[in-house]
Amino acid sequence: MKKEQKIRIGISIGDLNGIGSEVVLKTFEDSRMLDFCTPVVFANNKLLTFFKRHYKLSLNIQGIDSPEKAIDGKFNVVNVWKENVKVNFGQEDKKIGEYAFKSLEAATEALKENKIDALVTAPINKNVIQSEKFNFPGHTDYLAKTLEGNSLMLMISDQLKVGLLTDHVPVKNVAEVITPELITKKVGIIEDTLKKDFRVRKPKIAILGINPHSGDNGVIGKEDEEVLKPSIQKINDKGKLVFGPFSADSFFGSKNFKNFDAVIAAYHDQGLIPFKTLSFGKGVNYTAGLKKIRTSPDHGTAYEIAGKGEADFRSFKEAVFSALEIFKNREEYQELTKNPLKKQSKKL
């Protein structure tokens, strides 16, 4: 990124029959957002103009041919395709899924080539986007293969950060997937992320048990005793502040999560149900562990309200601000670790 440029936030448009376009446009309807960053949306100029009129918005849309031509102070739309697209709000459509992937593919390529500084993804429909090119459970798995690093889904808000040992894994397979190697790997990713991306000098991490009541000393399953506890002890022996396993049923209600910088849940719903209960509308899905930055809102396509102008854009807006904060924190971390005696000024 050139010094005179603002941070460029690339945006993949998601499922066009859902609320993605609405929350993207509403976020940047407030022109003050352009003081913080330069949005670069990967879609089609005419289509975004249609959405703008449909939602009775007033922002100015700047159509461009490539992300390098993005103009600071403008809402830039890269024309990834030229043909007209028929939108049917609230409908599952494989053709719409193809355009969601075209947008994601173009945005990811621009991120790899440093033509944008961070990526914020609008929600996709994981069913209709499936194809020969996209055969993944979701964004996280696709980006893990496309971008360098070891990806991990980390849900973040002002008060809570929740990572997962397993994400899109059937519940019946969870226990067999969790191994000492996996636990050590995931803890390492989250600790590294907390240091580099969130400025936590000595991260304190909690791990939730796999079984109810963390197995009750082996009465309700042996995985916590035989896998989690020994793994946590070995990690502690290396000087890391990792604690658990904690019984998941009381961990959040008792506010125990406030004593830690991050929480690692054993499986998807164990972590995401309490996170979304406490943070819905303000939470952000961050793909930790990659060399590039990607965030997204904490909701899906919301077909039931698509096209009605009722979508809450706060989570998408938070995803943009989180991407900006992480980008700045990473730059500062790199500068400090490169020359710890001289703190250089951050790029704005």
PyMOL commands that set and color helices and strands:
alter all, ss='L'
color gray80, all
select helices_A, chain A and resi 20-29+31-35+45-54+67-69+94-112+139-146+171-177+180-198+212-215+223-237+248-251+256-259+268-279+303-305+314-338
alter helices_A, ss='H'
color red, helices_A
select strands_A, chain A and resi 8-12+38-43+61-64+75-79+118-121+149-156+161-164+204-208+241-246+262-265+284-290+294-297
alter strands_A, ss='S'
color yellow, strands_A
deselect
rebuild
show_as cartoon
